[in-house]
Each structure stands twice: as structure tokens, then as C-alpha cells.
Amino acid sequence: MSGEPPRPPDGERALGLEFYLSRTPPVPGRLKARAEEFRVSEISSYPLPDPEGAFAVLRIASRDWEQHELGGAIARRLGLGPHAIQWSGTKDRRAETDRLLSYRGPLPSGDLGLPRVEVLEAYRARDGLVLGHHYGNAFEIRVSELAVPSEEARSIFQRAAEELRAAGGFPNFFGLQRFGEVRPITHVVGRCLVQGDLAGAVDAYLTARPVGGTPGAGDAARAAYATHRDPVRALAEFPPEYRFERALLERLAKGPGPDRALRALSRDLRLLFVHAFQALLFNRWVSRRHRAGLPLSAPSAGDRILRVGRDGTVRSQDAVPVAEDNLPECRDLVARGRALVAGPLVGFETPPGGGPVGELLAGVLAEEGVTPDMFRLPAAPEVASRGGWRPILLPLPPIDLAPDGDGLWFRFGLPKGAYATVLLREFLKPGAAGSRVEPFRLTGGDEFSNT
């Protein structure tokens, strides 16, 4: 070990990513300099083909497309409803991606005619996609403009990998993309929804400027609306590319209340707000657990564990409670890689926590002003959440490190729900003294996160 790890930047800490588990020094460099240097290939669970099936399944290659924007653009090209396109997992905007999409309707007759989009495969199926209908993602990511020779960087990264393997893996935080890469405020909107404050949710989405956000073309319009509160005037002030904000403003301009205005956004987007707030609670709980000196790689009484199947997958609903009487058995399962220690994705079925880990969760919930039962969302029941469980530490995958000029390629695979940027932050340590890496800040008008 090389002493205490550096302190993460304020933007990360505000979203619960409060520590690095590895202690190697930061390596200044640049991430996502070009979309083609961040490649994501979905490891898909293909819906079964059926020539008479009601669904069309498309395998799409795209570059520089935010997931919801891409779905909407394809729907418009095919003459479908605005929310007709479904997918199993979202992807980074500034990236080259390979993914599946589905919808009810005929197969496209040819190319979609969208820039930087190619249909690689199309077939009919009896079922469409739902969120989570994939195994994971394979990544090829280049860190460029390294401040040290690439071979020296590779040596530092290899030491970081050894530290993480010795620690049992890397923290399975939700990455900053979950909260909005350009303007990380989705959790703020989600908190308002859970608290039943629909007017506050609309207001936060239209006006909030968070810690760690990137300046954008809409800043002046947001500041102006926060002062005059006139949706008609705001429609003339918000840039055309801010489609989601404009959809809210158009509803508000017609007179309906905030509950009707929010329904201008798809259910998937509204559910994203709730999930982002759950992600914040999870991140803060993991960081608080680490600060309290409780292990991440071994269960304590009051924890839950998730069994690992023979294919390496876990089920977030099948969490086994850990108590004093089964603690040795649970620790043995985790030590042998047959289970993972889990943390709560808080929902209305989240049980009261026991022991020190339960006390930590109770403290986080009290500070956020919510209880598990509030996730029933009586004001917006269509986005209520039962909750679930998520591994708090993931085994480090095999990582290929390949020097390339002034940069270096990382190649690895991760299970669904895990963030490549969260793994990379353990190697690059963005925001640390001397580091120029800002892998989570992008440019453009899209406001929603990608995983």
C-alpha cells in the first residue's frame, strides 16, 4: 500500500462516491476524447425469434447517441408512438455502442436514415425487451494523453488491480451517469417524487444546477425561468434540443398541474428519477459503511447476501438475511465466491435493517427525509418501487491493458448494472491532485444518464 488514497472530487462526493478503495497514485490522462475511444458491446439475451411474433427486434450500432433520444428518433422514423421503443440497458452517450432495441410493429424496410446509426440485425420475436434483459457489457476504453509513459501507467494500473483483487473487488457504486452526465440532478427530482412533492420535481428538473454539473446552453434559460415562472416565455428561451424540458413547459403552458406535466415524459424517464434517488441512497450507505470500518467483502449480522449462480449471475430479489446463527455459513459462501454481500435499493418492501448496517441505513434515510413506505408514491403510483438488492463489491474482471502511443486501452467485461467508469475511477482517480481526468463530464443538450 502507498498510504491513504486521495480524496474524490466534490461532484462525486455529493453523489455518495466518497472513497477510492485502491491506493495507487492518480495517473493524469483524458477519457472519452472521442466517441470511438469508448466502445460498448451489449452481451445480449436475445428474445426468441418467431416469424409470427408481434415484436421487431433490432441490433443497432450507434455513435454519440443518448439512449432516450435514439429511441425517440427511431420511433419517429418508423411512425410509432414516442415511447414505443424498448431496450434492456442504457449506454453512455459519448461512445460507440452495439445494443438491442425492440418495439411492436413491422420490421424496417431498409436503413433508418439516422446519422451515426446502423441496423446490424433485424428479426421478429414473440417477446420484446425489458430493462435488465441482458447479461452485461464488454468495454474497450482508451485513456489518452497520459502524463507518464504508457508502460509506466500500465505498471501503476497493474498494481491497482492487485490491490483491488486483494480487497475482494471494486465498490459497485452507481456511476455519475446514473444522475445525469451533463446535469446530475435526476436524484433531486426523484427525491421530490418520493416525498410526494410533484411541483418540486418539475421545478427541480427545469431549474436545478448541481455540484459537478457542466455549464450548458440552457443555463440562462433555467435561471430566467427560476425568476419569472412563465412557461410560455420559457418555451422561447429554452434551446430546441432540450426536448424533455420543453415537453414539461408545453404541458405547463396549457394549464395542467405538475402531475399532468410530468406525464409529458415517458414512464421510463419518470422511473429513472426514482431509481436515481435509490442509487444515491445506496452510494451513501456504501460510503458510510466503509467510513465506519465495516467490511465490504464479508457480511455482518443484519446484512443480506445474494447467491451467485453457476453462470455468474445474481438475482437482486433473492437476498438471504444474515443473522448471528448463519453468519459463519454466509461468510463462507462469500469467501468461496458463491455469494456477494448486498446493499439495499430502498423501496416500500425494504425490511427494517438490523445491527450496525441497519443503523447506518436508518441514518441515511433520516437525513434524506424519507422512509421505505414512501416509495409507494401515492401521488405517482405508476413509478412506485418495491426495492431490491445490489452487490456492494464486485469481483475484479480480467483486464487487458494495452499501451497505444500516448494512451492505453482498457478491455474488460462487466455484469449488467455495473459501471465501467466506476471501475476506471479506481485506476485514474479523477479529481485527485495532479489528475486531469474528468471522465464523467460530456458536452451537449442531453440531460439523462446512461449505464
C-alpha angles and dihedrals in degrees: 000000000000101000130275116344117248122266116263118239121272093254091059094043091052088060096047101264092124104154147031116226095204120068103203116123120267117264111216113227144120129268126198094011086154131012092240089062091064109057123177124185117186115229092219135204097214118217110241112269116245121171089209095044121129094227134076116212119200128190105210133193112201141165128206096000126135109222099240092043090051092049091050093047093051091047091053092048091052095043093245131140116281093255099036098109117088132190139179100229138006124238138207114279098221095058146083106254140185113199147146126250130180140190141165108263146061124320115262113267093224142328116350093231094228122136116255092005126115129179105224098176138003130185142150121258138182092231134038130219127277129188110287094024093135139068102232144288137280116220136202109184129172123207106203137191093033112192091218129046111284093243090054090049089050090054091051091047091050090054090050090052091052090051092050093048090050089051091052098256140310129308110269095222122163105252125238089258088072089066097044123288096222098032113012100206105112090106090054090056089045093052090054091050093051090048090052093246101134093164089053090050092054092044093049092051093050100041115016120120109187136196108277097021122142118238110254143183091261097059095097092046091051092050091048094049090049086061106038102027091204110141093192092054090043091057088062091048104044114085115252092244091064090087098160095051090046091051089056092046093049090055092046090049089058091057107251119136125254093274091061092041092056090055088066083079121070119261088246091060093046090049088051089063091055092045090051091055090049087051091053091052091049094049093048092048092051091049092047090049090053092047090051090055095244112146121257094196099050131046125245128202107284094034130113126225129205118217117232115226125223088261091055095251126129132206114226093207098051098075118159115216115235117219134163092267095056099029096106092050093048092048090050092052091051093045090053093049093248093117141019130220108251136208128204127266090202117234138146092280095050105124122229108274123241133211125006093322090056091049090053091053092047089054093051092048092048091052091050092047097236140112128205091252091060088070087078083081098203089188091055108017093166089075098040114136130213090198130227144199134274131191110255094205127032124202111254109256123224106278125202112207112196121179113223117181109292090351144052134226123228114202120184144124130239134191119252114284094030121114124228090205090056090055092045093050088067088061102035101032096205115214094023118130109288095012120124094182115122100166097165102054118089135168129240141068101285113114104183130092131245130208 
